């Protein structure tokens, strides 16, 4: 792998530095002086309409940003990723989440490290679809012969955030009478509450762990197994013998893992284990077998439509010139705000309750990918990297944190996402409620862009100190993303859009967006501290003074 280009040593970076120093953002004047701005800065991306016109860029700035993408090799690195080059340098792995959504029969076939990737992916997808059909069609039954009514996915990180986000987004498509639930937190409250009202005879657990060693997932899986055995024994469904317990697990547990020996040791038939590969990062895995719960609850056809949505964006990035390449443009804008305006966070504000978990999903995707301080060759970064992604659905957020975005002292770029047609069209006294909802979506981006001058406030009759309080500076950058409806394909497009935004930023910064060593140290220390919590005095003595004091508080107050 070639050494990363230092973006600060490019002519484009120098040009952008000068442009920023001379820039006096004035969206009111820019729109007034340029009647074509709204049209020129709006771009199609499959079913998405992406309006970048309310961002703090001129044609000159955008041209310089595009030169930055060229000079840092964004297009070339994307092609290398698609071909199977080992972009994940610290783990010496290819990065091939895009292969998960290549259509069957794609040509030429993708062969990486001597392995037919297309054949592997389609084999797992076919097996996943067939199993989902068995569960949905009542060919797979619980140990007492009852149909599955609830699927509980046990995973954490990418094995949880992706499936739960997609399930919530596409719940209107659930048509088989099967509800999905998701357990991730090692806090026993999570599993206890998610299973409290379930019937063991009609519950199917999916244990999602590539290595089948993830502490939180395996702990919750064992707790779920105990819950299953206790419930079935209490109802007389099993007699409590080892054979009956083994039979119960075989009927009520499946796995998403490649560690078949560990799966079998747990009691799950390896035939009912669905694998994925080391070239799939957890935060990029919802379109792999990690999506098994989705294929069951929503149906294999919906899952394949989701994959098709991903793929159309992959193709857009691969084939579209940079000046019209939407994920690249949005990634460049993020670099512009982080590195030249000092923005430290980025809001994602979906005007769709179904996307309530989308900002949380993006937190892992973006912050685990680009929260790095070394480049892919091990050298220190030369710029700020990453930003805090956060958000809530509108209009809830308007009544919580929009104040900071509108009138705070920090620049917070924001993406607004909305859909023309609602999943649940309702009226209130003749008023189309969705239209009222969209009025808020449109009003917020208008207010952030154009603000409200002191003269306008005074013209409404306000005087004195209240004038300043009611003045809005405007020039707060936003991107508006519109789509006809939240369909499976559209959701796939949205997820892939942000995957490739993240990729673009990582490439420009010269970092490996596909490892996550920053999460490992805490895990290792937790295993060292666990014996101390259990009372091991030697383990207690090995801790630092603060940790020992906290352990003392715990032991003094544990009942």
SEPAVO-722609 format. One record per residue (C-alpha): residue number from 0; residue in one letter; chain; z, y, x. Coordinates in Angstrom, 3 decimals, always signed. Each point is the difference from the previous one (the first is absolute). Layout:
residues N
> NUM,A,A,Z,Y,X
...
***
This chain:
residues 559
> 0,X,A,+0.000,+0.000,+0.000
> 1,X,A,-0.967,+3.395,+1.379
> 2,X,A,+2.652,+2.639,+0.591
> 3,X,A,+0.482,+2.424,-2.879
> 4,X,A,-1.594,+3.401,+0.178
> 5,X,A,+2.600,+2.736,+0.322
> 6,X,A,-0.871,+2.193,-3.000
> 7,X,A,+1.572,+3.070,+1.620
> 8,X,A,-2.535,-0.235,+2.849
> 9,X,A,-3.034,+0.130,-2.289
> 10,X,A,-2.065,+3.117,-0.559
> 11,X,A,+0.515,-0.466,-3.753
> 12,X,A,+3.779,+0.299,+0.412
> 13,X,A,-0.408,+3.237,+1.932
> 14,X,A,-2.336,+1.273,-2.682
> 15,X,A,+2.464,-0.928,-2.753
> 16,X,A,+2.817,+1.720,+1.859
> 17,X,A,-1.998,+3.216,+0.057
> 18,X,A,-1.028,-0.310,-3.622
> 19,X,A,+3.596,-0.550,-1.071
> 20,X,A,+1.211,+3.014,+1.946
> 21,X,A,-2.567,+2.184,-1.723
> 22,X,A,+0.340,-1.514,-3.454
> 23,X,A,+1.504,+2.006,-2.853
> 24,X,A,-0.149,-2.434,-2.936
> 25,X,A,-0.970,+1.716,-3.232
> 26,X,A,-1.148,-2.491,-2.595
> 27,X,A,-0.391,+2.729,-2.622
> 28,X,A,-2.442,+1.909,+2.158
> 29,X,A,-1.736,-3.120,+1.267
> 30,X,A,-0.796,-1.144,-3.537
> 31,X,A,-0.918,+3.511,-1.150
> 32,X,A,-2.372,+0.534,+2.927
> 33,X,A,-1.512,-3.480,-0.092
> 34,X,A,-1.057,-1.155,-3.492
> 35,X,A,-1.145,-3.340,+1.420
> 36,X,A,+3.283,-0.903,+1.717
> 37,X,A,+1.290,-2.296,-2.739
> 38,X,A,-3.240,-1.971,-0.105
> 39,X,A,-0.528,-0.079,+3.769
> 40,X,A,+3.473,-1.328,+0.733
> 41,X,A,-0.027,-2.710,-2.705
> 42,X,A,-1.078,-3.516,+0.929
> 43,X,A,-0.669,-3.270,-1.850
> 44,X,A,+1.639,-3.199,+1.201
> 45,X,A,-1.024,-2.909,-2.237
> 46,X,A,+1.814,+0.755,-3.285
> 47,X,A,+2.126,+2.755,+1.541
> 48,X,A,-0.759,+3.720,-0.145
> 49,X,A,+1.736,+1.642,+2.953
> 50,X,A,+0.366,+3.783,+0.011
> 51,X,A,+0.925,+1.433,+3.400
> 52,X,A,-0.811,+3.602,-0.899
> 53,X,A,+3.630,+1.148,-0.274
> 54,X,A,+0.734,-0.944,+3.604
> 55,X,A,+0.469,+2.600,+2.734
> 56,X,A,-3.368,-0.532,+1.628
> 57,X,A,-3.172,+1.955,+0.442
> 58,X,A,-3.411,-1.409,+0.819
> 59,X,A,+0.694,+0.827,+3.655
> 60,X,A,+3.319,-1.844,-0.021
> 61,X,A,-1.487,-3.039,-1.703
> 62,X,A,-2.849,-0.117,+2.520
> 63,X,A,+2.472,+0.135,+2.883
> 64,X,A,+2.112,-2.755,-1.563
> 65,X,A,-3.101,-2.166,-0.280
> 66,X,A,-0.724,+0.599,+3.677
> 67,X,A,+3.559,-1.131,+0.732
> 68,X,A,-0.718,-3.268,-1.828
> 69,X,A,-3.167,-0.440,+2.027
> 70,X,A,+1.649,+0.796,+3.319
> 71,X,A,+2.900,-2.405,-0.625
> 72,X,A,-2.311,-2.826,-1.105
> 73,X,A,+1.139,-0.517,-3.588
> 74,X,A,-3.241,-1.647,-1.160
> 75,X,A,-0.248,-2.203,+3.080
> 76,X,A,+3.584,-1.197,-0.320
> 77,X,A,-0.527,-0.785,-3.680
> 78,X,A,-3.038,-2.119,+0.908
> 79,X,A,+2.084,-1.750,+2.640
> 80,X,A,+2.662,-0.784,-2.591
> 81,X,A,-2.560,-1.483,-2.399
> 82,X,A,-1.423,-2.178,+2.764
> 83,X,A,+3.372,-1.549,+0.838
> 84,X,A,+0.817,+1.837,+3.221
> 85,X,A,+3.674,-0.319,+0.925
> 86,X,A,+1.027,+3.523,-0.963
> 87,X,A,+3.621,-1.125,-0.316
> 88,X,A,+0.524,+0.161,+3.730
> 89,X,A,+3.749,-0.670,+0.158
> 90,X,A,-0.428,-3.303,-1.838
> 91,X,A,-3.543,-0.732,+1.263
> 92,X,A,-1.320,-0.447,-3.532
> 93,X,A,-3.046,+0.901,-1.993
> 94,X,A,+0.495,+2.309,-2.977
> 95,X,A,-1.943,-1.480,-2.877
> 96,X,A,+1.546,+0.939,-3.338
> 97,X,A,-3.494,+1.167,-0.929
> 98,X,A,-1.143,-3.644,+0.253
> 99,X,A,+2.317,-0.915,-2.887
> 100,X,A,-2.308,+1.784,-2.436
> 101,X,A,-3.419,-0.901,+1.375
> 102,X,A,-1.976,-1.596,-2.843
> 103,X,A,-0.759,-3.706,+0.183
> 104,X,A,-3.272,-0.637,+1.779
> 105,X,A,+0.069,+3.237,+2.012
> 106,X,A,-2.621,+0.038,+2.730
> 107,X,A,+0.188,-0.216,+2.879
> 108,X,A,+3.084,-2.184,-0.080
> 109,X,A,+3.063,+1.411,+1.740
> 110,X,A,+1.011,-2.236,+2.904
> 111,X,A,+2.911,+1.239,+2.112
> 112,X,A,+1.547,-1.808,+2.964
> 113,X,A,-2.082,-3.048,-0.911
> 114,X,A,+1.313,-0.131,-3.571
> 115,X,A,-2.105,+0.422,-3.153
> 116,X,A,+2.117,+2.703,-1.608
> 117,X,A,-2.068,+0.167,-3.187
> 118,X,A,+0.378,-3.722,-0.633
> 119,X,A,+3.752,+0.168,+0.603
> 120,X,A,+0.459,+2.945,-2.356
> 121,X,A,-2.081,-1.469,-2.796
> 122,X,A,+1.767,-3.346,+0.282
> 123,X,A,+3.418,+1.594,-0.537
> 124,X,A,-1.314,+2.273,-2.750
> 125,X,A,-1.494,-2.975,-1.844
> 126,X,A,+3.249,-1.971,+0.333
> 127,X,A,+2.043,+2.992,-1.155
> 128,X,A,-2.275,+0.510,-3.013
> 129,X,A,+0.113,-3.665,-0.941
> 130,X,A,+3.779,-0.064,+0.168
> 131,X,A,+0.278,+3.196,-2.054
> 132,X,A,-2.235,-1.559,-2.643
> 133,X,A,+2.212,-3.092,-0.099
> 134,X,A,+3.115,+2.081,-0.607
> 135,X,A,-1.684,+2.273,-2.537
> 136,X,A,-1.564,-2.930,-1.820
> 137,X,A,+3.235,-2.041,-0.164
> 138,X,A,-1.324,-2.706,+2.298
> 139,X,A,+2.866,+0.833,+2.346
> 140,X,A,+3.314,-0.524,-1.774
> 141,X,A,+3.642,+0.184,+0.904
> 142,X,A,+2.087,-3.072,+0.657
> 143,X,A,+0.773,-0.391,-3.727
> 144,X,A,-3.621,+0.430,-1.049
> 145,X,A,+0.264,+3.617,-1.129
> 146,X,A,-2.593,+2.689,+0.651
> 147,X,A,+0.704,+2.631,+2.645
> 148,X,A,+0.893,+3.333,-1.593
> 149,X,A,+1.331,+1.849,+3.055
> 150,X,A,-1.145,+0.152,+3.600
> 151,X,A,+2.492,+1.345,+2.528
> 152,X,A,-1.492,+1.107,+3.320
> 153,X,A,+2.505,-0.129,+2.870
> 154,X,A,-1.144,+2.057,+2.981
> 155,X,A,+0.686,+3.239,+1.813
> 156,X,A,-2.051,+2.817,+1.513
> 157,X,A,-3.684,-0.684,-0.488
> 158,X,A,+0.831,-3.237,-1.798
> 159,X,A,+1.712,+2.047,-2.700
> 160,X,A,-1.193,+3.616,-0.075
> 161,X,A,-3.654,-0.873,-0.531
> 162,X,A,+0.407,-2.596,-2.760
> 163,X,A,+2.587,+1.992,-1.955
> 164,X,A,-2.091,+3.180,+0.218
> 165,X,A,-3.165,-1.734,-1.176
> 166,X,A,+1.821,-1.852,-2.767
> 167,X,A,+1.486,+3.203,-1.388
> 168,X,A,-3.373,+1.744,+0.259
> 169,X,A,-1.967,-2.743,-1.736
> 170,X,A,+2.596,-1.307,-2.426
> 171,X,A,-2.276,+0.792,-2.972
> 172,X,A,-2.257,-2.789,+1.308
> 173,X,A,+2.744,-2.661,-0.189
> 174,X,A,-1.346,-2.281,-2.719
> 175,X,A,+1.571,-3.436,+0.480
> 176,X,A,+3.531,+0.654,-1.220
> 177,X,A,+1.338,-0.263,+3.544
> 178,X,A,+2.257,+2.733,+1.363
> 179,X,A,+0.299,+0.635,+3.726
> 180,X,A,+3.201,+1.129,+1.698
> 181,X,A,+0.629,+0.835,+3.620
> 182,X,A,+3.029,-0.614,+2.210
> 183,X,A,+0.128,+1.575,+3.448
> 184,X,A,+3.399,+1.425,+0.875
> 185,X,A,+2.534,-2.258,+1.719
> 186,X,A,+2.630,+1.780,-2.096
> 187,X,A,+0.928,-2.870,-2.375
> 188,X,A,-0.159,+2.449,-2.895
> 189,X,A,-3.792,-0.104,+0.140
> 190,X,A,-0.348,-3.730,-0.603
> 191,X,A,+2.919,-0.117,-2.434
> 192,X,A,-1.454,+2.678,-2.231
> 193,X,A,-3.587,-1.261,+0.166
> 194,X,A,+1.044,-3.519,-1.095
> 195,X,A,+2.827,+0.900,-2.384
> 196,X,A,-2.010,-0.529,-3.199
> 197,X,A,-2.439,-2.644,+1.249
> 198,X,A,-0.227,-3.634,-1.014
> 199,X,A,-0.146,-2.300,+3.042
> 200,X,A,-2.224,-2.408,-1.934
> 201,X,A,-2.775,+2.618,-0.335
> 202,X,A,+0.341,+1.894,+3.308
> 203,X,A,-2.286,-0.410,+3.014
> 204,X,A,+1.063,+1.431,+3.360
> 205,X,A,-2.477,+1.081,+2.678
> 206,X,A,+1.534,+0.210,+3.480
> 207,X,A,-2.199,+2.349,+2.020
> 208,X,A,+0.632,-0.148,+3.743
> 209,X,A,-2.746,-0.625,+2.531
> 210,X,A,+2.337,-1.674,+2.496
> 211,X,A,+2.512,-1.195,-2.612
> 212,X,A,+2.730,+1.483,+2.171
> 213,X,A,+0.457,+3.521,-1.431
> 214,X,A,+3.760,+0.396,-0.367
> 215,X,A,+0.025,+1.860,-3.314
> 216,X,A,-2.676,-2.151,-1.607
> 217,X,A,+1.455,-3.346,+1.030
> 218,X,A,+3.513,+1.039,-1.005
> 219,X,A,-1.245,+1.010,-3.438
> 220,X,A,-2.075,-3.173,-0.251
> 221,X,A,+3.073,-2.155,+0.618
> 222,X,A,+1.983,+2.006,-2.546
> 223,X,A,-2.816,-0.446,-2.515
> 224,X,A,-0.066,-3.733,+0.681
> 225,X,A,+3.760,-0.182,-0.608
> 226,X,A,-0.467,+1.977,-3.230
> 227,X,A,-2.717,-2.420,-1.117
> 228,X,A,+2.052,-3.096,+0.721
> 229,X,A,+3.113,+1.382,-1.670
> 230,X,A,-1.895,+1.071,-3.109
> 231,X,A,-1.891,-3.254,-0.393
> 232,X,A,+3.146,-2.059,+0.559
> 233,X,A,+1.951,+2.079,-2.517
> 234,X,A,-2.616,-0.650,-2.687
> 235,X,A,-0.238,-3.689,+0.859
> 236,X,A,-3.610,+0.363,+1.164
> 237,X,A,+0.884,-1.641,+3.334
> 238,X,A,+2.854,-2.325,+0.875
> 239,X,A,+0.861,+1.689,+3.281
> 240,X,A,-1.176,-2.881,+2.184
> 241,X,A,-1.939,+0.737,+3.154
> 242,X,A,-3.188,-1.402,-1.521
> 243,X,A,+0.323,+2.120,-3.136
> 244,X,A,+0.673,+3.132,+2.040
> 245,X,A,-3.019,-0.700,+2.204
> 246,X,A,-2.160,-0.527,-3.079
> 247,X,A,+1.224,+3.285,-1.491
> 248,X,A,-0.937,+1.974,+3.115
> 249,X,A,-3.431,-1.621,+0.070
> 250,X,A,-0.625,+1.186,-3.583
> 251,X,A,+1.481,+3.479,+0.298
> 252,X,A,-0.754,+1.213,+3.554
> 253,X,A,-3.242,+0.724,+1.837
> 254,X,A,-0.502,+1.858,+3.272
> 255,X,A,-2.258,+2.548,+1.622
> 256,X,A,+0.348,-1.028,+3.623
> 257,X,A,-1.725,-1.731,+2.867
> 258,X,A,+3.135,-1.721,+1.310
> 259,X,A,-0.562,-3.212,-1.938
> 260,X,A,+2.759,-1.913,+1.796
> 261,X,A,+2.610,+2.555,-1.045
> 262,X,A,-1.441,+0.146,-3.522
> 263,X,A,+0.365,-3.777,-0.287
> 264,X,A,+3.531,+0.085,+1.406
> 265,X,A,+0.943,+2.444,-2.753
> 266,X,A,-1.289,-2.489,-2.575
> 267,X,A,-3.331,+1.572,-0.909
> 268,X,A,-3.033,-2.276,+0.074
> 269,X,A,-2.285,+1.400,+2.757
> 270,X,A,-2.896,-0.538,-2.410
> 271,X,A,+1.489,+2.903,-1.935
> 272,X,A,+0.154,+2.322,+3.011
> 273,X,A,-2.668,+2.673,+0.280
> 274,X,A,-0.624,+1.387,+3.461
> 275,X,A,-1.188,+3.156,+1.657
> 276,X,A,-0.637,+0.935,+3.596
> 277,X,A,+1.530,+1.909,+2.882
> 278,X,A,-2.807,+2.554,-0.281
> 279,X,A,+1.431,+1.134,-3.351
> 280,X,A,+2.815,+2.506,+0.422
> 281,X,A,+2.664,-0.162,-2.681
> 282,X,A,-0.732,+3.490,-1.309
> 283,X,A,-3.690,-0.934,-0.269
> 284,X,A,+0.573,-3.348,-1.708
> 285,X,A,+0.066,+0.596,-3.761
> 286,X,A,-3.609,-1.199,-0.224
> 287,X,A,+0.872,-3.273,+1.765
> 288,X,A,+1.958,-2.952,-1.399
> 289,X,A,+2.926,+2.440,-0.174
> 290,X,A,-1.653,+0.981,-3.285
> 291,X,A,+0.651,-3.437,-1.541
> 292,X,A,+2.451,+1.451,-2.535
> 293,X,A,-2.724,+2.432,-1.074
> 294,X,A,-2.610,-2.726,-0.419
> 295,X,A,+2.438,-1.896,-2.230
> 296,X,A,+1.233,+2.893,-2.134
> 297,X,A,-3.240,+1.992,-0.187
> 298,X,A,-2.559,-2.753,+0.518
> 299,X,A,-2.313,-1.004,+2.871
> 300,X,A,-2.853,+2.102,-1.389
> 301,X,A,+2.133,+3.139,+0.062
> 302,X,A,+1.061,-0.835,+3.555
> 303,X,A,-3.618,-0.404,+1.080
> 304,X,A,-0.873,+3.328,-1.636
> 305,X,A,+2.796,+1.563,+2.047
> 306,X,A,-1.554,-1.459,+3.146
> 307,X,A,-3.402,+1.364,-1.005
> 308,X,A,+1.528,+3.465,-0.223
> 309,X,A,+1.328,-0.312,+3.544
> 310,X,A,-3.359,-1.172,+1.292
> 311,X,A,-2.063,+2.833,-1.441
> 312,X,A,+2.157,+2.476,+1.943
> 313,X,A,-0.308,-2.099,+3.164
> 314,X,A,-3.770,+0.236,-0.417
> 315,X,A,+0.187,+3.739,-0.630
> 316,X,A,+1.849,+0.512,+3.283
> 317,X,A,-2.366,-2.307,+1.862
> 318,X,A,-3.255,+1.528,-1.255
> 319,X,A,+0.695,+3.642,-0.894
> 320,X,A,-0.503,+2.816,+2.509
> 321,X,A,+3.228,+1.655,+1.056
> 322,X,A,-0.756,+3.247,-1.816
> 323,X,A,+0.037,-1.845,-3.351
> 324,X,A,+2.436,-2.767,+0.943
> 325,X,A,+2.953,+0.616,-2.315
> 326,X,A,+2.778,-1.980,+1.762
> 327,X,A,-1.021,+1.520,+3.320
> 328,X,A,-0.021,+3.512,-1.474
> 329,X,A,+3.441,-0.471,-1.534
> 330,X,A,+1.351,-1.446,+3.236
> 331,X,A,-1.371,+2.986,+1.905
> 332,X,A,+1.681,+2.373,-2.436
> 333,X,A,+3.310,-1.765,+0.605
> 334,X,A,-0.446,+0.440,+3.762
> 335,X,A,-0.813,+3.674,-0.603
> 336,X,A,+3.251,+0.514,-1.901
> 337,X,A,+2.249,-2.097,+2.257
> 338,X,A,-1.259,+1.227,+3.352
> 339,X,A,-1.042,+3.581,-0.702
> 340,X,A,+2.213,+1.086,-2.919
> 341,X,A,+3.059,-2.049,+0.971
> 342,X,A,+0.171,-1.842,-3.323
> 343,X,A,+2.601,-2.749,+0.134
> 344,X,A,-0.437,-1.573,-3.419
> 345,X,A,-2.720,-0.790,-2.512
> 346,X,A,+0.501,-0.351,-3.742
> 347,X,A,-1.940,-2.481,-2.123
> 348,X,A,+0.330,+0.905,-3.667
> 349,X,A,-1.617,-2.424,-2.446
> 350,X,A,-0.363,+1.303,-3.524
> 351,X,A,+0.242,-3.553,-1.265
> 352,X,A,+3.255,-1.790,-0.724
> 353,X,A,-1.705,-3.259,+0.930
> 354,X,A,-0.157,+1.237,+3.608
> 355,X,A,+3.743,+0.586,+0.165
> 356,X,A,+0.279,-2.272,+3.066
> 357,X,A,-3.110,+1.301,+1.756
> 358,X,A,+1.812,+2.606,+2.155
> 359,X,A,+2.508,-2.653,+1.119
> 360,X,A,-2.873,-2.313,+0.883
> 361,X,A,-1.624,+2.769,+2.046
> 362,X,A,+3.243,+0.619,+1.855
> 363,X,A,-0.253,-3.357,+1.712
> 364,X,A,-3.763,+0.186,+0.433
> 365,X,A,-0.006,+3.409,+1.655
> 366,X,A,+3.399,+0.299,+1.671
> 367,X,A,+0.181,-3.525,+1.423
> 368,X,A,-3.574,+0.370,+1.215
> 369,X,A,+0.091,+3.446,+1.560
> 370,X,A,+3.670,+0.574,+0.791
> 371,X,A,-0.634,-0.542,+3.713
> 372,X,A,+0.803,+1.859,+3.206
> 373,X,A,-2.185,-2.020,+2.379
> 374,X,A,-3.736,-0.517,+0.001
> 375,X,A,-1.755,-3.338,-0.121
> 376,X,A,-0.090,-0.174,+3.805
> 377,X,A,+3.776,+0.568,+0.264
> 378,X,A,-0.226,+3.637,+1.081
> 379,X,A,+1.924,+2.724,-1.848
> 380,X,A,-1.716,+1.754,-2.891
> 381,X,A,-1.199,+3.520,+0.675
> 382,X,A,+0.431,+1.319,-3.556
> 383,X,A,+2.301,-0.321,-2.969
> 384,X,A,-0.826,-3.157,-1.938
> 385,X,A,+0.690,-1.178,-3.525
> 386,X,A,+1.522,+1.812,-2.938
> 387,X,A,+2.521,-0.849,-2.689
> 388,X,A,-1.821,-1.178,-3.121
> 389,X,A,+1.866,+0.398,-3.251
> 390,X,A,-0.473,+0.755,-3.677
> 391,X,A,+0.663,-0.836,-3.622
> 392,X,A,-2.190,-0.111,-3.067
> 393,X,A,-0.766,+3.246,-1.800
> 394,X,A,+1.410,+1.547,-2.076
> 395,X,A,+3.367,-1.348,+1.167
> 396,X,A,-0.453,+1.512,+3.432
> 397,X,A,-0.676,+3.425,-1.499
> 398,X,A,+3.566,+0.020,-1.302
> 399,X,A,+1.426,-1.159,+3.330
> 400,X,A,-1.597,+1.069,+3.284
> 401,X,A,-3.109,+2.077,-0.732
> 402,X,A,+2.116,+3.108,+0.590
> 403,X,A,+0.014,-0.820,+3.715
> 404,X,A,-3.760,-0.500,+0.090
> 405,X,A,-0.724,+3.246,-1.870
> 406,X,A,+2.480,+2.419,+1.537
> 407,X,A,+1.687,-1.742,+2.927
> 408,X,A,-0.415,+1.002,+3.626
> 409,X,A,-1.768,-3.187,+1.087
> 410,X,A,-3.666,-0.807,-0.469
> 411,X,A,-0.280,-3.269,-1.953
> 412,X,A,-3.559,-1.241,-0.574
> 413,X,A,-0.211,-1.952,-3.248
> 414,X,A,-2.396,-2.499,-1.546
> 415,X,A,-0.225,+0.041,-3.795
> 416,X,A,-1.385,-3.129,-1.696
> 417,X,A,-1.002,-0.205,-3.667
> 418,X,A,-2.148,-1.967,-2.428
> 419,X,A,-2.248,+1.229,-2.791
> 420,X,A,+0.807,-2.804,-2.418
> 421,X,A,+3.575,-1.233,-0.554
> 422,X,A,+1.148,-3.600,-0.299
> 423,X,A,+1.944,+0.945,-3.136
> 424,X,A,-1.682,+2.783,-2.011
> 425,X,A,+2.595,+1.645,-2.241
> 426,X,A,+0.196,+3.190,-2.040
> 427,X,A,+2.914,+2.212,-0.935
> 428,X,A,-0.513,+2.008,-3.194
> 429,X,A,-3.726,-0.009,+0.604
> 430,X,A,+0.288,+0.814,+3.725
> 431,X,A,-1.579,-2.468,+2.412
> 432,X,A,+2.983,-0.576,+2.292
> 433,X,A,-2.165,-1.079,+2.917
> 434,X,A,-1.897,+3.280,-0.168
> 435,X,A,+3.320,+1.865,+0.151
> 436,X,A,+0.898,-2.141,+3.012
> 437,X,A,-3.287,+0.835,+1.738
> 438,X,A,+0.509,+3.685,-0.707
> 439,X,A,+3.057,-0.223,+2.237
> 440,X,A,-1.997,-1.814,+2.693
> 441,X,A,-2.606,+2.761,+0.033
> 442,X,A,+2.518,+2.828,-0.305
> 443,X,A,+2.082,-1.090,+2.977
> 444,X,A,-2.892,-0.065,+2.467
> 445,X,A,-1.182,+3.366,-1.324
> 446,X,A,+3.453,+1.517,+0.395
> 447,X,A,+0.459,-1.390,+3.496
> 448,X,A,-3.395,+1.274,+1.118
> 449,X,A,-0.078,+3.453,-1.544
> 450,X,A,+3.643,+0.868,-0.567
> 451,X,A,+1.081,+3.131,-1.843
> 452,X,A,+0.088,+3.460,+1.537
> 453,X,A,+2.765,+2.553,-0.360
> 454,X,A,-2.418,+2.233,-1.912
> 455,X,A,-0.668,-2.793,-2.495
> 456,X,A,+3.719,-0.553,-0.434
> 457,X,A,+0.628,+3.708,-0.555
> 458,X,A,-2.852,+0.173,-2.504
> 459,X,A,+1.957,-2.459,-2.143
> 460,X,A,+2.906,+2.444,-0.113
> 461,X,A,+2.211,-1.419,+2.729
> 462,X,A,+1.731,+2.539,+2.226
> 463,X,A,+2.435,+0.248,+2.884
> 464,X,A,+1.189,-2.967,+2.045
> 465,X,A,-1.461,-2.468,-2.496
> 466,X,A,-3.511,+0.913,+1.101
> 467,X,A,+0.386,-1.700,+3.367
> 468,X,A,+1.637,-3.062,-1.558
> 469,X,A,-2.918,-0.412,-2.400
> 470,X,A,-2.726,+0.558,+2.579
> 471,X,A,-1.887,-3.035,+1.301
> 472,X,A,-1.713,+0.276,+3.364
> 473,X,A,-2.679,-2.586,-0.790
> 474,X,A,-2.149,-1.459,+2.766
> 475,X,A,+1.908,-3.280,-0.273
> 476,X,A,-2.585,-2.699,+0.763
> 477,X,A,-0.791,-2.765,-2.476
> 478,X,A,-2.567,-2.737,-0.454
> 479,X,A,-0.895,-1.106,-3.527
> 480,X,A,-1.107,-3.583,-0.622
> 481,X,A,-1.411,-0.756,-3.437
> 482,X,A,-1.318,-3.292,-1.394
> 483,X,A,-1.169,-1.099,-3.458
> 484,X,A,+2.874,-2.482,-0.461
> 485,X,A,+2.512,-2.035,+1.989
> 486,X,A,-1.940,-3.258,+0.161
> 487,X,A,+0.480,-2.777,+2.565
> 488,X,A,-3.040,+1.210,+1.938
> 489,X,A,+1.232,+3.594,+0.000
> 490,X,A,+3.419,-1.068,+1.244
> 491,X,A,-1.628,-1.942,+2.831
> 492,X,A,-1.992,+3.097,+0.866
> 493,X,A,+3.129,+2.152,+0.114
> 494,X,A,+1.861,-2.417,+2.273
> 495,X,A,-2.947,-0.375,+2.382
> 496,X,A,-0.462,+3.786,+0.033
> 497,X,A,+3.492,+0.457,+1.425
> 498,X,A,-0.386,-2.948,+2.381
> 499,X,A,-2.973,+1.717,+1.588
> 500,X,A,+1.616,+3.456,-0.059
> 501,X,A,+2.809,-1.584,+2.015
> 502,X,A,-2.511,-1.648,+2.333
> 503,X,A,-1.778,+3.301,+0.627
> 504,X,A,+3.204,+1.787,+0.947
> 505,X,A,+1.134,-2.830,+2.260
> 506,X,A,-3.315,-0.048,+1.821
> 507,X,A,+0.044,+3.739,+0.649
> 508,X,A,+3.568,-0.212,+1.292
> 509,X,A,-0.888,-3.014,+2.154
> 510,X,A,+2.716,-2.240,-1.428
> 511,X,A,+0.096,-3.631,-1.103
> 512,X,A,+0.399,+0.275,-3.771
> 513,X,A,+0.420,-3.755,-0.390
> 514,X,A,+3.288,-0.945,+1.647
> 515,X,A,+3.544,+0.868,-1.071
> 516,X,A,+2.362,-0.519,+2.903
> 517,X,A,+2.179,+2.800,-1.303
> 518,X,A,+1.415,-2.251,-2.708
> 519,X,A,+0.998,-2.804,+2.372
> 520,X,A,+3.020,+1.407,+1.842
> 521,X,A,+2.083,+0.472,-3.138
> 522,X,A,-0.759,-3.576,-1.062
> 523,X,A,+1.128,-1.357,+3.372
> 524,X,A,+3.226,+1.989,-0.027
> 525,X,A,+0.763,-1.090,-3.549
> 526,X,A,+0.000,-3.622,+1.140
> 527,X,A,+2.434,+0.904,+2.793
> 528,X,A,+2.294,+1.927,-2.341
> 529,X,A,+0.013,-2.592,-2.806
> 530,X,A,+2.617,-2.223,+1.745
> 531,X,A,+2.218,+3.058,+0.450
> 532,X,A,-0.064,+0.689,-3.702
> 533,X,A,+0.992,-3.610,-0.529
> 534,X,A,+3.075,+0.410,+2.198
> 535,X,A,-1.150,-1.084,+3.471
> 536,X,A,+2.287,+2.058,+2.252
> 537,X,A,-2.197,-0.418,+3.073
> 538,X,A,-2.947,+1.377,-1.984
> 539,X,A,+2.181,+2.892,-1.175
> 540,X,A,+1.060,+0.785,+3.559
> 541,X,A,-3.640,+0.097,+1.114
> 542,X,A,-0.802,+2.910,-2.313
> 543,X,A,+0.080,+3.718,+0.743
> 544,X,A,+3.077,+1.989,-1.122
> 545,X,A,-1.662,+1.413,-3.129
> 546,X,A,-1.221,-3.397,-1.150
> 547,X,A,+3.435,-1.530,+0.684
> 548,X,A,+1.631,+2.717,-2.095
> 549,X,A,-2.402,-0.616,-2.868
> 550,X,A,+0.645,-3.737,+0.230
> 551,X,A,+3.715,+0.740,-0.182
> 552,X,A,-0.498,+2.042,-3.151
> 553,X,A,-2.012,-2.823,-1.539
> 554,X,A,+2.608,-2.647,+0.817
> 555,X,A,+2.835,+2.175,-1.288
> 556,X,A,-1.690,+0.614,-3.338
> 557,X,A,-1.846,-3.254,-0.723
> 558,X,A,+1.646,-1.738,-2.974
***
